[in-house]
Amino acid sequence: MIDKRSFASLGGADHGWLKAKHHFSFANYHDPKRMGWGSLRVWNDDEIAPQSGFPPHPHADMEIITYVRRGAITHKDSMGNEGRTGAGDVQVMSAGSGIRHAEYNLENDATTLFQIWIETDKPGGQPNWGAKPFPKGDRAGKFVTLASGLPGDEDALPIRTAARVAGATIKAGETTEYALDASRHAYLVSALGSVEVNGVRLDARDGAAITGETALRITALEDAEVVLVDAA
């Protein structure tokens, strides 16, 4: 089963400094049919104006993955972690027993990113933050695991949940596949370009909620960049 979520159908908000689209219910956007997908709770498509961002605020018991599409985001938290994550790279914050953090676009141009929240399997514990570069050339034509709590994914950024976040860049006309357990809940978004997922067309920034499938066959109709969450 593949349920297409067109970009035009997403909820959203325009705060001036922040233009956000929500794949699932978030903040003032509420849709009882889009409360989450398995353990995946949030997938926000954000555009953050230059020299602006999210002031310090708290989180607990959530795995928060940020995939930067354009520009860069600068992180600072109550554990003393600080870092800048640029386009194509990923940062992960395991909120654990509680953490406060700020996220700012300190660049001179707008930053666009996906922010993904997945429920933790291990409530409490020491908060943690990390970031890692993922050159797009290394994931040309194939999925590369960006963040994961699954066995065998030790090279990825760790998260405290039985989920995987993966990314691929696919040239027009090329196809790549992802093996999937039919009981899992996958959610795929094309960050750039149009693709077909098991015959279902997704245009840029559309989403697809997927379950009951044993494999995903993704064909790029244009040069494309896709991000996938494979969750319980």
ROSE-985814 format. One line per 10 residues: number of its first residue (from 1); for each residue x negated, y, z negated of N, C-alpha, C, O. Coordinates in Angstrom, 2 decimals. Example, Ala and Ser with C-alpha at 12.3 -4.5 7.8 and 13.67 -1.06 7.14 Angstrom:
BEGIN
1) -13.19/-5.69/-7.80/-12.30/-4.50/-7.80/-13.20/-3.30/-7.80/-14.24/-3.32/-8.46 | -12.85/-2.25/-7.08/-13.67/-1.06/-7.14/-12.90/0.03/-7.87/-13.41/1.14/-8.04 .
//
This chain:
BEGIN
1) -0.84/-1.19/0.00/0.00/0.00/0.00/-0.88/1.24/0.00/-1.75/1.40/-0.86 | -0.64/2.12/0.96/-1.37/3.39/1.05/-0.34/4.51/1.10/0.43/4.62/2.05 | -0.35/5.34/0.09/0.57/6.48/-0.01/-0.20/7.76/0.30/-1.00/8.22/-0.51 | 0.04/8.31/1.46/-0.66/9.53/1.87/-0.14/10.73/1.09/1.07/10.90/0.94 | -1.04/11.55/0.59/-0.70/12.79/-0.11/-1.30/13.95/0.71/-2.47/14.29/0.54 | -0.51/14.53/1.57/-1.05/15.59/2.43/-1.47/16.79/1.60/-0.91/17.06/0.54 | -2.48/17.50/2.09/-2.96/18.68/1.38/-1.83/19.68/1.15/-1.76/20.32/0.10 | -0.95/19.83/2.16/0.15/20.79/2.05/1.13/20.43/0.94/1.83/21.30/0.43 | 1.18/19.14/0.55/2.14/18.70/-0.47/1.61/18.84/-1.89/2.35/18.63/-2.84 | 0.33/19.20/-2.04/-0.28/19.26/-3.37/0.23/20.46/-4.15/0.57/21.50/-3.57 .
11) 0.27/20.31/-5.48/0.53/21.45/-6.34/-0.68/22.36/-6.37/-1.74/22.01/-5.84 | -0.53/23.51/-6.99/-1.69/24.40/-7.04/-1.43/25.69/-7.77/-0.33/25.95/-8.26 | -2.47/26.50/-7.83/-2.40/27.80/-8.50/-3.47/28.70/-7.92/-4.54/28.24/-7.50 | -3.17/29.99/-7.89/-4.13/31.00/-7.43/-4.32/32.00/-8.56/-3.45/32.82/-8.84 | -5.50/31.91/-9.20/-5.81/32.80/-10.32/-6.70/33.97/-9.89/-7.24/34.68/-10.74 | -6.84/34.16/-8.59/-7.74/35.20/-8.11/-9.15/34.66/-8.01/-9.64/34.40/-6.92 | -9.81/34.50/-9.14/-11.18/33.97/-9.16/-11.20/32.47/-8.87/-12.23/31.92/-8.45 | -10.04/31.79/-9.08/-9.93/30.35/-8.87/-8.72/30.04/-8.02/-7.59/30.40/-8.36 | -8.97/29.36/-6.89/-7.88/28.82/-6.08/-7.94/27.32/-6.22/-8.94/26.70/-5.83 | -6.88/26.71/-6.77/-6.91/25.29/-7.10/-5.74/24.56/-6.46/-4.62/25.06/-6.41 .
21) -6.02/23.36/-5.98/-4.99/22.43/-5.54/-5.11/21.17/-6.39/-6.22/20.71/-6.68 | -3.96/20.62/-6.79/-3.93/19.51/-7.74/-3.31/18.28/-7.08/-2.14/18.31/-6.68 | -4.08/17.20/-6.97/-3.54/15.95/-6.46/-2.58/15.30/-7.45/-1.69/14.54/-7.07 | -2.76/15.61/-8.75/-1.89/15.08/-9.80/-1.43/16.23/-10.69/-2.00/17.32/-10.67 | -0.39/15.97/-11.48/0.13/16.98/-12.39/-1.01/17.53/-13.25/-1.81/16.78/-13.80 | -1.05/18.87/-13.35/-2.14/19.52/-14.06/-1.70/20.94/-14.41/-1.11/21.64/-13.59 | -2.00/21.35/-15.64/-1.68/22.71/-16.10/-0.19/22.98/-15.84/0.66/22.22/-16.32 | 0.14/24.03/-15.11/1.53/24.40/-14.90/2.20/23.64/-13.76/3.39/23.82/-13.50 | 1.44/22.80/-13.07/2.03/21.97/-12.01/2.44/20.63/-12.59/1.61/19.90/-13.14 | 3.73/20.30/-12.47/4.22/19.03/-13.01/5.07/18.32/-11.97/6.07/18.87/-11.49 .
31) 4.67/17.11/-11.64/5.44/16.26/-10.74/5.47/14.88/-11.38/4.43/14.22/-11.46 | 6.63/14.42/-11.85/6.69/13.14/-12.56/6.25/11.95/-11.70/5.93/10.89/-12.23 | 6.24/12.11/-10.38/5.78/11.04/-9.49/4.27/11.07/-9.28/3.71/10.16/-8.68 | 3.62/12.12/-9.77/2.17/12.27/-9.60/1.52/12.60/-10.94/0.93/13.67/-11.11 | 1.63/11.67/-11.87/1.06/11.87/-13.20/-0.35/11.30/-13.32/-1.06/11.56/-14.29 | -0.75/10.52/-12.34/-2.05/9.88/-12.34/-1.98/8.65/-11.45/-0.95/8.38/-10.84 | -3.09/7.92/-11.38/-3.16/6.72/-10.55/-4.06/5.74/-11.26/-5.29/5.85/-11.20 | -3.45/4.75/-11.95/-4.23/3.91/-12.84/-4.86/4.78/-13.92/-4.18/5.61/-14.53 | -6.15/4.59/-14.15/-6.84/5.39/-15.18/-7.29/6.76/-14.66/-7.82/7.57/-15.42 | -7.09/7.02/-13.36/-7.42/8.33/-12.79/-6.32/9.32/-13.17/-5.14/9.07/-12.91 .
41) -6.70/10.42/-13.79/-5.71/11.37/-14.29/-5.73/12.72/-13.57/-4.69/13.37/-13.47 | -6.88/13.16/-13.08/-6.99/14.49/-12.47/-7.87/14.40/-11.24/-8.92/13.77/-11.26 | -7.44/15.04/-10.16/-8.30/15.28/-8.99/-7.95/16.69/-8.51/-6.94/16.89/-7.83 | -8.77/17.64/-8.87/-8.54/19.04/-8.50/-9.49/19.45/-7.38/-10.67/19.10/-7.39 | -8.95/20.18/-6.43/-9.69/20.72/-5.28/-9.80/22.22/-5.54/-8.86/22.96/-5.31 | -10.98/22.66/-6.03/-11.16/24.02/-6.53/-12.05/24.86/-5.63/-13.05/24.38/-5.08 | -11.68/26.12/-5.49/-12.56/27.14/-4.90/-12.77/28.22/-5.94/-11.82/28.86/-6.39 | -14.04/28.44/-6.31/-14.39/29.36/-7.39/-15.12/30.55/-6.79/-16.12/30.39/-6.09 | -14.62/31.73/-7.06/-15.21/32.95/-6.50/-16.62/33.17/-7.03/-16.97/32.67/-8.10 | -17.45/33.93/-6.29/-18.81/34.22/-6.75/-18.81/34.92/-8.11/-17.92/35.71/-8.41 .
51) -19.81/34.61/-8.91/-20.02/35.26/-10.21/-18.79/35.16/-11.11/-18.40/36.11/-11.78 | -18.19/33.96/-11.11/-17.02/33.72/-11.98/-17.02/32.26/-12.38/-17.89/31.49/-11.97 | -16.05/31.87/-13.19/-16.00/30.47/-13.58/-15.18/30.25/-14.84/-14.46/31.13/-15.30 | -15.32/29.05/-15.38/-14.54/28.62/-16.54/-15.33/28.94/-17.81/-16.42/28.39/-18.00 | -14.81/29.79/-18.69/-15.51/30.07/-19.95/-15.48/28.85/-20.86/-14.77/27.88/-20.56 | -16.23/28.87/-21.97/-16.31/27.69/-22.83/-14.93/27.19/-23.28/-14.08/27.97/-23.70 | -14.75/25.87/-23.17/-13.49/25.24/-23.55/-13.78/23.79/-23.92/-14.79/23.24/-23.49 | -12.90/23.16/-24.72/-13.20/21.82/-25.25/-12.61/20.68/-24.41/-11.63/20.86/-23.70 | -13.24/19.51/-24.53/-12.72/18.25/-24.01/-13.07/17.15/-24.98/-14.01/17.27/-25.76 | -12.30/16.06/-24.93/-12.63/14.85/-25.70/-12.06/13.63/-24.97/-11.03/13.72/-24.30 .
61) -12.76/12.50/-25.11/-12.29/11.21/-24.62/-11.86/11.24/-23.15/-10.78/10.77/-22.80 | -12.71/11.80/-22.30/-12.44/11.85/-20.87/-13.77/11.82/-20.12/-14.76/12.41/-20.56 | -13.78/11.12/-18.99/-14.93/11.13/-18.09/-14.66/12.14/-16.99/-13.69/11.99/-16.24 | -15.49/13.18/-16.89/-15.24/14.29/-15.97/-16.37/14.33/-14.95/-17.53/14.58/-15.28 | -15.99/14.09/-13.70/-16.96/14.01/-12.60/-16.74/15.21/-11.68/-15.61/15.46/-11.26 | -17.80/15.93/-11.37/-17.72/17.09/-10.48/-18.54/16.81/-9.23/-19.74/16.56/-9.30 | -17.85/16.86/-8.08/-18.49/16.64/-6.77/-18.50/18.00/-6.06/-17.45/18.51/-5.69 | -19.68/18.57/-5.88/-19.80/19.90/-5.29/-19.84/19.79/-3.77/-20.68/19.09/-3.22 | -18.93/20.48/-3.11/-18.83/20.41/-1.65/-19.58/21.56/-0.98/-20.22/21.36/0.05 | -19.51/22.73/-1.55/-20.22/23.90/-1.01/-20.62/24.80/-2.17/-19.87/24.95/-3.14 .
71) -21.81/25.41/-2.06/-22.27/26.29/-3.13/-22.91/25.51/-4.25/-23.61/24.53/-4.01 | -22.67/25.95/-5.49/-23.27/25.28/-6.65/-22.49/25.66/-7.89/-21.85/26.71/-7.94 | -22.55/24.80/-8.89/-21.93/25.07/-10.19/-22.99/24.96/-11.28/-23.83/24.06/-11.25 | -22.96/25.89/-12.22/-23.91/25.89/-13.33/-23.19/25.53/-14.61/-22.20/26.16/-14.98 | -23.69/24.50/-15.28/-23.07/23.92/-16.47/-23.85/24.32/-17.72/-25.08/24.40/-17.69 | -23.12/24.56/-18.81/-23.74/24.78/-20.11/-22.79/24.25/-21.17/-21.59/24.54/-21.12 | -23.31/23.48/-22.15/-22.41/22.89/-23.14/-22.95/23.00/-24.55/-24.07/23.45/-24.78 | -22.10/22.58/-25.50/-22.40/22.71/-26.92/-23.46/21.71/-27.39/-23.91/21.79/-28.53 | -23.85/20.78/-26.53/-24.93/19.85/-26.86/-26.29/20.38/-26.44/-27.32/19.74/-26.68 | -26.30/21.55/-25.82/-27.55/22.14/-25.37/-27.93/21.79/-23.94/-29.00/22.18/-23.47 .
81) -27.06/21.06/-23.25/-27.32/20.73/-21.85/-27.04/21.93/-20.95/-26.09/22.68/-21.18 | -27.87/22.11/-19.94/-27.67/23.19/-18.98/-28.27/22.76/-17.65/-29.36/22.19/-17.61 | -27.55/23.03/-16.56/-28.08/22.65/-15.26/-27.23/23.17/-14.12/-26.05/23.50/-14.29 | -27.84/23.24/-12.95/-27.17/23.70/-11.73/-27.04/22.52/-10.77/-28.02/21.84/-10.47 | -25.82/22.28/-10.29/-25.55/21.18/-9.36/-25.12/21.77/-8.03/-24.14/22.51/-7.96 | -25.86/21.44/-6.97/-25.62/22.02/-5.66/-24.78/21.14/-4.76/-24.40/20.03/-5.14 | -24.50/21.64/-3.57/-23.60/20.97/-2.63/-24.07/19.56/-2.31/-25.26/19.33/-2.05 | -23.13/18.60/-2.33/-23.42/17.21/-2.05/-23.85/16.41/-3.26/-23.93/15.18/-3.21 | -24.13/17.11/-4.37/-24.59/16.44/-5.58/-23.44/16.31/-6.58/-22.35/16.85/-6.38 | -23.72/15.59/-7.65/-22.67/15.20/-8.59/-23.15/15.44/-10.02/-24.32/15.22/-10.34 .
91) -22.23/15.89/-10.88/-22.50/15.92/-12.31/-21.40/15.16/-13.03/-20.26/15.09/-12.57 | -21.77/14.58/-14.18/-20.83/13.80/-14.99/-20.92/14.27/-16.43/-22.02/14.45/-16.96 | -19.77/14.46/-17.06/-19.73/14.74/-18.48/-18.82/13.72/-19.15/-17.62/13.65/-18.86 | -19.39/12.93/-20.06/-18.61/12.06/-20.92/-18.30/12.86/-22.18/-19.18/13.14/-22.99 | -17.02/13.23/-22.34/-16.67/14.16/-23.41/-16.76/13.53/-24.79/-16.97/14.23/-25.78 | -16.61/12.20/-24.87/-16.80/11.51/-26.14/-15.94/12.07/-27.26/-14.76/12.39/-27.05 | -16.54/12.20/-28.43/-15.80/12.65/-29.62/-15.44/14.13/-29.56/-14.66/14.62/-30.38 | -16.01/14.85/-28.59/-15.66/16.27/-28.42/-16.85/17.10/-28.00/-17.95/16.96/-28.54 | -16.62/17.97/-27.04/-17.69/18.83/-26.52/-17.04/20.10/-25.97/-15.91/20.07/-25.49 | -17.76/21.19/-26.05/-17.34/22.44/-25.40/-18.31/22.71/-24.25/-19.52/22.54/-24.39 .
101) -17.75/23.15/-23.12/-18.63/23.45/-21.99/-18.08/24.61/-21.19/-16.89/24.94/-21.26 | -18.96/25.22/-20.43/-18.61/26.29/-19.49/-19.15/25.89/-18.13/-20.20/25.27/-18.02 | -18.41/26.27/-17.08/-18.81/25.99/-15.70/-18.69/27.29/-14.91/-17.60/27.85/-14.79 | -19.82/27.78/-14.38/-19.81/29.06/-13.67/-20.39/28.91/-12.27/-21.32/28.14/-12.04 | -19.82/29.65/-11.35/-20.41/29.84/-10.04/-21.25/31.10/-10.10/-20.72/32.21/-10.02 | -22.54/30.95/-10.26/-23.45/32.09/-10.35/-24.03/32.47/-8.99/-24.96/33.27/-8.90 | -23.47/31.88/-7.92/-23.96/32.14/-6.57/-23.33/33.40/-6.00/-22.43/33.99/-6.61 | -23.80/33.80/-4.82/-23.25/34.99/-4.16/-22.11/34.67/-3.21/-21.51/35.57/-2.62 | -21.81/33.38/-3.05/-20.71/32.94/-2.20/-19.81/32.01/-2.99/-20.19/31.53/-4.06 | -18.63/31.74/-2.45/-17.68/30.86/-3.12/-18.25/29.44/-3.21/-18.98/28.99/-2.34 .
111) -17.88/28.77/-4.29/-18.22/27.36/-4.48/-16.94/26.55/-4.37/-15.90/26.92/-4.93 | -17.00/25.43/-3.64/-15.87/24.51/-3.57/-16.31/23.17/-4.14/-17.44/22.74/-3.94 | -15.39/22.53/-4.85/-15.73/21.27/-5.49/-14.47/20.45/-5.76/-13.36/20.97/-5.77 | -14.69/19.16/-5.99/-13.67/18.29/-6.54/-14.01/18.05/-8.00/-15.15/17.74/-8.34 | -13.01/18.21/-8.86/-13.19/17.81/-10.26/-12.25/16.65/-10.54/-11.04/16.74/-10.33 | -12.83/15.55/-11.02/-12.13/14.28/-11.19/-12.21/13.87/-12.65/-13.29/13.84/-13.24 | -11.06/13.56/-13.25/-11.01/13.10/-14.63/-10.50/11.66/-14.65/-9.47/11.35/-14.05 | -11.23/10.80/-15.35/-10.84/9.40/-15.52/-10.80/9.08/-17.01/-11.71/9.46/-17.75 | -9.75/8.40/-17.44/-9.64/8.05/-18.85/-10.79/7.14/-19.27/-11.19/6.23/-18.53 | -11.32/7.39/-20.46/-12.41/6.57/-20.96/-11.91/5.22/-21.46/-10.76/5.10/-21.88 .
121) -12.77/4.21/-21.43/-12.50/2.92/-22.06/-13.01/2.89/-23.50/-12.68/1.98/-24.26 | -13.82/3.89/-23.85/-14.51/3.86/-25.14/-14.32/5.20/-25.85/-15.20/6.06/-25.78 | -13.17/5.41/-26.53/-12.93/6.68/-27.22/-14.00/6.97/-28.25/-14.61/6.07/-28.82 | -14.22/8.27/-28.48/-15.24/8.69/-29.43/-16.63/8.54/-28.85/-16.80/8.44/-27.63 | -17.60/8.53/-29.72/-18.98/8.37/-29.28/-19.63/9.71/-28.97/-18.97/10.75/-28.91 | -20.93/9.66/-28.78/-21.72/10.85/-28.53/-21.41/11.42/-27.14/-21.47/10.68/-26.16 | -21.09/12.70/-27.03/-20.90/13.31/-25.71/-22.20/13.25/-24.90/-23.29/13.20/-25.46 | -22.04/13.28/-23.59/-23.21/13.18/-22.72/-22.94/13.93/-21.41/-21.80/14.03/-20.96 | -24.02/14.45/-20.81/-23.92/15.13/-19.51/-25.12/14.75/-18.67/-26.22/14.56/-19.19 | -24.91/14.63/-17.37/-26.01/14.37/-16.46/-25.65/14.79/-15.05/-24.47/14.91/-14.72 .
131) -26.65/15.02/-14.22/-26.45/15.40/-12.82/-27.49/14.69/-11.98/-28.56/14.32/-12.46 | -27.16/14.50/-10.69/-28.05/13.76/-9.82/-27.84/14.19/-8.37/-26.70/14.38/-7.95 | -28.93/14.35/-7.61/-28.78/14.63/-6.17/-28.42/13.36/-5.42/-28.92/12.28/-5.74 | -27.57/13.49/-4.43/-27.19/12.37/-3.56/-27.27/12.85/-2.12/-26.25/13.24/-1.55 | -28.46/12.82/-1.51/-28.62/13.32/-0.14/-27.64/12.65/0.81/-27.48/11.43/0.79 | -26.99/13.46/1.64/-25.97/12.91/2.53/-26.57/11.92/3.52/-25.89/11.01/3.98 | -27.84/12.10/3.86/-28.49/11.16/4.76/-28.56/9.76/4.19/-28.55/8.78/4.94 | -28.63/9.65/2.86/-28.72/8.34/2.22/-27.40/7.60/2.25/-27.37/6.38/2.06 | -26.29/8.30/2.49/-24.97/7.65/2.54/-24.34/7.76/3.92/-23.12/7.70/4.07 | -25.19/7.93/4.94/-24.70/8.00/6.31/-24.15/6.64/6.74/-24.87/5.64/6.75 .
141) -22.88/6.63/7.08/-22.26/5.41/7.59/-21.96/4.36/6.55/-21.58/3.24/6.91 | -22.12/4.67/5.27/-21.86/3.67/4.22/-21.53/4.38/2.92/-21.87/5.55/2.72 | -20.86/3.66/2.04/-20.56/4.19/0.72/-21.76/4.02/-0.20/-22.42/2.99/-0.22 | -22.02/5.08/-0.96/-23.02/5.06/-2.01/-22.31/5.37/-3.32/-21.49/6.29/-3.39 | -22.63/4.61/-4.36/-22.00/4.83/-5.66/-22.61/6.05/-6.33/-23.83/6.13/-6.50 | -21.76/7.00/-6.70/-22.20/8.26/-7.29/-22.14/8.21/-8.82/-23.06/8.68/-9.50 | -21.08/7.64/-9.34/-20.90/7.50/-10.79/-20.15/6.21/-11.03/-19.26/5.85/-10.26 | -20.49/5.50/-12.11/-19.84/4.22/-12.33/-20.02/3.72/-13.75/-21.01/4.01/-14.42 | -19.02/2.96/-14.19/-19.12/2.20/-15.42/-19.02/0.72/-15.15/-18.79/-0.06/-16.08 | -19.19/0.29/-13.88/-19.08/-1.11/-13.50/-20.45/-1.79/-13.47/-21.45/-1.13/-13.18 .
151) -20.51/-3.08/-13.77/-21.78/-3.81/-13.73/-22.40/-3.76/-12.33/-21.70/-3.83/-11.32 | -23.72/-3.62/-12.31/-24.44/-3.60/-11.05/-24.63/-2.23/-10.45/-25.29/-2.08/-9.42 | -24.07/-1.21/-11.09/-24.16/0.16/-10.56/-25.10/1.02/-11.40/-24.86/2.21/-11.60 | -26.17/0.41/-11.90/-27.04/1.10/-12.85/-27.78/2.29/-12.25/-28.26/3.15/-12.99 | -27.87/2.38/-10.91/-28.56/3.51/-10.28/-27.69/4.76/-10.21/-28.18/5.84/-9.91 | -26.41/4.61/-10.47/-25.47/5.74/-10.41/-25.43/6.46/-11.76/-25.93/5.95/-12.76 | -24.83/7.64/-11.77/-24.58/8.33/-13.03/-23.61/7.50/-13.86/-22.59/7.05/-13.33 | -23.89/7.29/-15.14/-23.03/6.42/-15.95/-21.76/7.12/-16.42/-21.78/8.30/-16.77 | -20.65/6.38/-16.41/-19.41/6.82/-17.03/-18.90/5.69/-17.92/-19.23/4.52/-17.71 | -18.10/6.06/-18.93/-17.66/5.09/-19.93/-16.26/4.58/-19.61/-15.33/4.70/-20.41 .
161) -16.13/4.02/-18.42/-14.85/3.47/-18.00/-15.10/2.51/-16.84/-16.07/2.66/-16.10 | -14.20/1.54/-16.68/-14.36/0.54/-15.62/-13.89/1.13/-14.29/-12.88/0.71/-13.73 | -14.65/2.08/-13.79/-14.31/2.79/-12.56/-15.59/3.12/-11.81/-16.69/3.10/-12.37 | -15.41/3.42/-10.53/-16.53/3.80/-9.68/-16.11/5.00/-8.84/-14.99/5.05/-8.33 | -17.03/5.97/-8.69/-16.85/7.07/-7.75/-17.90/6.89/-6.66/-19.09/6.80/-6.95 | -17.46/6.85/-5.40/-18.37/6.61/-4.29/-18.14/7.64/-3.20/-17.06/8.22/-3.10 | -19.16/7.86/-2.39/-19.06/8.82/-1.29/-19.72/8.26/-0.04/-20.65/7.46/-0.12 | -19.22/8.71/1.12/-19.80/8.30/2.39/-19.69/9.45/3.39/-18.74/10.23/3.34 | -20.67/9.56/4.27/-20.57/10.46/5.42/-20.54/9.58/6.67/-21.36/8.69/6.84 | -19.56/9.86/7.53/-19.31/8.98/8.68/-19.21/9.84/9.94/-18.44/10.80/9.98 .
171) -19.98/9.49/10.94/-19.94/10.23/12.20/-18.70/9.84/13.01/-18.20/8.72/12.90 | -18.22/10.79/13.82/-17.04/10.55/14.64/-17.19/9.26/15.44/-18.20/9.03/16.10 | -16.16/8.42/15.36/-16.16/7.16/16.09/-16.72/6.00/15.31/-16.55/4.85/15.72 | -17.39/6.27/14.19/-17.97/5.19/13.40/-16.98/4.71/12.33/-16.05/5.42/11.95 | -17.21/3.49/11.86/-16.35/2.87/10.86/-17.19/2.32/9.73/-18.27/1.76/9.96 | -16.71/2.47/8.51/-17.34/1.81/7.37/-16.26/1.15/6.54/-15.08/1.50/6.66 | -16.65/0.19/5.71/-15.68/-0.55/4.92/-16.05/-0.53/3.44/-17.21/-0.36/3.06 | -15.01/-0.69/2.62/-15.19/-0.78/1.17/-14.34/-1.94/0.67/-13.13/-1.95/0.87 | -14.97/-2.92/0.03/-14.24/-4.07/-0.53/-13.54/-3.64/-1.81/-14.12/-2.94/-2.64 | -12.29/-4.07/-1.96/-11.47/-3.60/-3.06/-10.70/-4.77/-3.67/-10.18/-5.62/-2.95 .
181) -10.64/-4.83/-4.98/-9.77/-5.78/-5.66/-8.33/-5.27/-5.53/-8.06/-4.11/-5.82 | -7.42/-6.14/-5.10/-6.04/-5.71/-4.83/-5.33/-5.21/-6.08/-4.33/-4.49/-5.96 | -5.82/-5.57/-7.27/-5.17/-5.11/-8.50/-5.63/-3.72/-8.93/-5.06/-3.13/-9.84 | -6.65/-3.20/-8.26/-7.22/-1.90/-8.66/-6.42/-0.75/-8.05/-5.59/-0.94/-7.16 | -6.68/0.45/-8.56/-6.07/1.68/-8.05/-7.17/2.54/-7.44/-8.02/3.08/-8.15 | -7.15/2.66/-6.13/-8.13/3.49/-5.42/-7.47/4.79/-4.98/-6.28/4.83/-4.67 | -8.27/5.84/-4.97/-7.80/7.12/-4.46/-8.91/7.69/-3.60/-10.04/7.85/-4.05 | -8.58/8.01/-2.35/-9.57/8.48/-1.39/-9.16/9.84/-0.85/-7.99/10.07/-0.52 | -10.13/10.73/-0.77/-9.91/12.07/-0.20/-10.97/12.31/0.86/-12.15/12.02/0.66 | -10.54/12.85/1.99/-11.49/13.29/3.01/-11.89/14.73/2.69/-11.09/15.65/2.85 .
191) -13.11/14.90/2.25/-13.59/16.24/1.94/-13.78/17.07/3.21/-13.66/18.29/3.20 | -14.07/16.37/4.29/-14.36/17.05/5.55/-14.00/16.10/6.69/-14.40/14.93/6.68 | -13.25/16.60/7.67/-12.95/15.81/8.85/-11.77/14.87/8.69/-11.36/14.55/7.58 | -11.23/14.45/9.82/-10.10/13.53/9.85/-10.60/12.09/9.94/-11.58/11.80/10.63 | -9.90/11.19/9.24/-10.26/9.78/9.23/-8.98/8.95/9.31/-7.88/9.45/9.10 | -9.15/7.67/9.62/-8.08/6.69/9.47/-8.51/5.68/8.42/-9.62/5.16/8.46 | -7.61/5.41/7.47/-7.85/4.44/6.41/-6.86/3.31/6.59/-5.66/3.48/6.34 | -7.34/2.16/7.02/-6.46/1.03/7.35/-5.31/1.48/8.24/-4.16/1.07/8.06 | -5.64/2.33/9.21/-4.67/2.79/10.19/-3.87/4.01/9.80/-3.12/4.53/10.63 | -4.01/4.50/8.56/-3.29/5.69/8.10/-4.20/6.91/8.28/-5.32/6.93/7.77 .
201) -3.72/7.91/9.00/-4.53/9.09/9.26/-4.53/10.04/8.07/-3.49/10.34/7.49 | -5.73/10.49/7.71/-5.90/11.54/6.71/-6.67/12.67/7.35/-7.73/12.46/7.94 | -6.15/13.88/7.23/-6.89/15.05/7.66/-7.68/15.60/6.49/-7.54/15.14/5.35 | -8.52/16.58/6.77/-9.39/17.12/5.73/-8.59/17.53/4.50/-7.61/18.27/4.61 | -9.01/17.04/3.35/-8.48/17.37/2.02/-7.15/16.70/1.71/-6.55/16.97/0.67 | -6.67/15.82/2.62/-5.56/14.93/2.27/-6.07/13.86/1.31/-7.26/13.56/1.28 | -5.16/13.29/0.54/-5.49/12.19/-0.34/-4.70/10.95/0.02/-3.67/11.03/0.69 | -5.18/9.79/-0.44/-4.47/8.53/-0.26/-4.54/7.74/-1.54/-5.63/7.44/-2.04 | -3.37/7.39/-2.09/-3.28/6.53/-3.27/-3.11/5.09/-2.77/-2.19/4.80/-2.01 | -4.00/4.20/-3.20/-4.11/2.87/-2.59/-4.07/1.80/-3.67/-4.79/1.90/-4.67 .
211) -3.25/0.78/-3.47/-3.29/-0.42/-4.31/-2.78/-1.58/-3.48/-2.12/-1.39/-2.46 | -3.08/-2.81/-3.93/-2.64/-3.98/-3.20/-3.45/-4.28/-1.95/-3.07/-5.14/-1.16 | -4.56/-3.58/-1.74/-5.41/-3.78/-0.57/-6.70/-4.48/-1.01/-7.23/-4.21/-2.09 | -7.21/-5.38/-0.16/-8.45/-6.09/-0.49/-9.66/-5.49/0.21/-10.80/-5.84/-0.09 | -9.42/-4.59/1.15/-10.53/-3.90/1.84/-10.01/-2.62/2.44/-8.86/-2.54/2.88 | -10.88/-1.61/2.46/-10.57/-0.35/3.13/-11.47/-0.23/4.35/-12.69/-0.35/4.24 | -10.87/0.02/5.48/-11.61/0.23/6.72/-11.40/1.69/7.12/-10.30/2.09/7.50 | -12.47/2.47/7.02/-12.38/3.91/7.25/-13.08/4.24/8.57/-14.28/4.01/8.72 | -12.31/4.79/9.50/-12.84/5.20/10.80/-12.79/6.71/10.90/-11.74/7.32/10.67 | -13.91/7.32/11.24/-13.97/8.79/11.35/-13.45/9.20/12.73/-13.97/8.77/13.75 .
221) -12.43/10.05/12.74/-11.93/10.64/13.97/-12.74/11.88/14.35/-12.80/12.28/15.51 | -13.36/12.47/13.33/-14.32/13.58/13.47/-15.45/13.28/12.50/-15.32/12.39/11.66 | -16.56/13.99/12.60/-17.59/13.85/11.57/-16.93/14.09/10.22/-16.27/15.11/10.01 | -17.10/13.16/9.30/-16.30/13.18/8.08/-17.17/12.91/6.85/-18.26/12.33/6.92 | -16.64/13.36/5.72/-17.23/13.12/4.40/-16.10/12.71/3.48/-15.15/13.48/3.29 | -16.18/11.52/2.91/-15.09/11.01/2.10/-15.59/10.69/0.69/-16.74/10.31/0.48 | -14.68/10.85/-0.27/-14.95/10.54/-1.67/-13.87/9.58/-2.14/-12.69/9.78/-1.85 | -14.27/8.53/-2.87/-13.37/7.47/-3.29/-13.53/7.22/-4.77/-14.65/7.16/-5.28 | -12.40/7.08/-5.47/-12.40/6.58/-6.85/-11.75/5.20/-6.84/-10.65/5.03/-6.32 | -12.43/4.23/-7.43/-11.96/2.86/-7.59/-11.76/2.66/-9.08/-12.73/2.51/-9.83 .
231) -10.49/2.66/-9.51/-10.18/2.69/-10.95/-9.31/1.53/-11.34/-8.67/0.89/-10.51 | -9.29/1.25/-12.65/-8.42/0.19/-13.18/-6.96/0.62/-13.09/-6.07/-0.14/-13.48 .
//
